[in-house]
Amino acid sequence: MINKSAPKTLDYVLRTATLLAIAGCTSVQPTSSQEPAVTIPQAVVNIADPRQNLTTAGLREQDNCYWYQHTNPLEVTLLPLRTIDGRPICAS
């Protein structure tokens, strides 16, 4: 004899698993203030492309250039801070 409730139970389990999997994909944005983590000189702010996140910018010792965190739905990546015309901003 075939249990007629089995397809409904399987459907319920699959839907629940799908909802749980999707719920795990939501991103949580930090609720911290917009204050920069590291204070960068005003001269750097003045020449930096405004489309970059200056609140995360800082000077990296390895190359003596400014870098910032670029955040997208998939990852957070360190990128060189650049001027409007695309040149990297480095300390002299």
FENKABEL-V293286 format. One record per residue. N is the residue number from 1. RES is the residue in three letters. PHI is phi in degrees with one decimal (999 if undefined). NEAR is the number of other C-alpha atoms within 10 Angstrom. Layout:
BEGIN
n->N res->RES phi->PHI near->NEAR
n->N res->RES phi->PHI near->NEAR
END
This chain:
BEGIN
n->1 res->MET phi->999 near->3
n->2 res->ILE phi->-95.8 near->5
n->3 res->ASN phi->-78.0 near->6
n->4 res->LYS phi->-74.6 near->8
n->5 res->SER phi->-85.0 near->9
n->6 res->ALA phi->-59.7 near->10
n->7 res->PRO phi->-61.2 near->10
n->8 res->LYS phi->-68.3 near->10
n->9 res->THR phi->-65.9 near->11
n->10 res->LEU phi->-61.9 near->11
n->11 res->ASP phi->-60.6 near->12
n->12 res->TYR phi->-60.9 near->12
n->13 res->VAL phi->-63.8 near->12
n->14 res->LEU phi->-65.1 near->12
n->15 res->ARG phi->-65.8 near->12
n->16 res->THR phi->-63.8 near->12
n->17 res->ALA phi->-62.7 near->12
n->18 res->THR phi->-63.6 near->11
n->19 res->LEU phi->-62.8 near->11
n->20 res->LEU phi->-65.4 near->11
n->21 res->ALA phi->-66.3 near->11
n->22 res->ILE phi->-67.4 near->10
n->23 res->ALA phi->-61.5 near->10
n->24 res->GLY phi->-72.7 near->8
n->25 res->CYS phi->-91.5 near->10
n->26 res->THR phi->-71.8 near->9
n->27 res->SER phi->-100.1 near->10
n->28 res->VAL phi->-109.0 near->6
n->29 res->GLN phi->-86.4 near->6
n->30 res->PRO phi->-62.7 near->6
n->31 res->THR phi->-100.3 near->6
n->32 res->SER phi->-69.9 near->6
n->33 res->SER phi->-69.2 near->8
n->34 res->GLN phi->-86.2 near->10
n->35 res->GLU phi->-68.9 near->10
n->36 res->PRO phi->-62.4 near->13
n->37 res->ALA phi->-66.6 near->12
n->38 res->VAL phi->-127.6 near->12
n->39 res->THR phi->-73.7 near->13
n->40 res->ILE phi->-107.6 near->16
n->41 res->PRO phi->-59.5 near->9
n->42 res->GLN phi->-59.9 near->9
n->43 res->ALA phi->-61.5 near->8
n->44 res->VAL phi->-69.3 near->18
n->45 res->VAL phi->-59.6 near->14
n->46 res->ASN phi->-64.7 near->10
n->47 res->ILE phi->-100.0 near->14
n->48 res->ALA phi->-74.3 near->22
n->49 res->ASP phi->-62.7 near->17
n->50 res->PRO phi->-67.7 near->12
n->51 res->ARG phi->-78.9 near->8
n->52 res->GLN phi->-97.6 near->19
n->53 res->ASN phi->-85.2 near->17
n->54 res->LEU phi->-73.1 near->25
n->55 res->THR phi->-69.1 near->16
n->56 res->THR phi->-110.0 near->18
n->57 res->ALA phi->-74.3 near->24
n->58 res->GLY phi->-162.8 near->21
n->59 res->LEU phi->-84.8 near->19
n->60 res->ARG phi->-95.6 near->14
n->61 res->GLU phi->-66.7 near->8
n->62 res->GLN phi->-59.5 near->6
n->63 res->ASP phi->-124.9 near->10
n->64 res->ASN phi->60.9 near->13
n->65 res->CYS phi->-119.3 near->17
n->66 res->TYR phi->-87.3 near->22
n->67 res->TRP phi->-131.2 near->24
n->68 res->TYR phi->-139.1 near->21
n->69 res->GLN phi->-92.1 near->19
n->70 res->HIS phi->-97.5 near->16
n->71 res->THR phi->-113.9 near->11
n->72 res->ASN phi->-131.7 near->9
n->73 res->PRO phi->-60.2 near->8
n->74 res->LEU phi->-101.3 near->8
n->75 res->GLU phi->-160.7 near->8
n->76 res->VAL phi->-116.5 near->11
n->77 res->THR phi->-127.6 near->12
n->78 res->LEU phi->-81.2 near->12
n->79 res->LEU phi->-129.1 near->14
n->80 res->PRO phi->-67.9 near->22
n->81 res->LEU phi->-71.6 near->27
n->82 res->ARG phi->-126.1 near->22
n->83 res->THR phi->-77.8 near->17
n->84 res->ILE phi->-58.9 near->13
n->85 res->ASP phi->-89.8 near->9
n->86 res->GLY phi->94.8 near->11
n->87 res->ARG phi->-81.1 near->12
n->88 res->PRO phi->-66.5 near->15
n->89 res->ILE phi->-101.2 near->18
n->90 res->CYS phi->-124.9 near->16
n->91 res->ALA phi->-79.8 near->10
n->92 res->SER phi->-83.3 near->5
END
